[in-house]
Amino acid sequence: MTKEIIGSRQLLNEVVGRFRIKGTNLTQWCKKNGIKEPNARIYLQGDRNGPKAKEWRRRIVEAARQPMKTN
């Protein structure tokens, strides 16, 4: 079982920053993965904590924390 990721403003800022470092952004990731960006932000901030919110939070954070691909 994985540790639950707690939503917060700090988590949102971390995710946004990590996507920027990779040369992309949260908006692009959301479009590619079928989630509306405002919902992603709500989930990352912890404003919603149901099963759906927790799963999306985990997926978004996992994607943001993956190492950059190098050629």
Steps between C-alpha positions, in 0.01 A plus 500: 500500500634842409507791736216748445606830346355792693385790286624851573595825332863392537429176312334695218801730475739202497306328219479816289873560546598144415296507179665830404846355558406222259404755235126445527225614734203378699256615231664285233515199729132538586399521133698185417348311791136603478460714810396864524780714640280675761410159640866397509584813696216436745622143555863605543406770751304246703166678462349163407602174665269231369630186330494664155691805623760285677556286190541801272733666754716187505512478120586868453771500767649178363518651151655822627763318706613265220853575384540698181548295185833561332590417142 
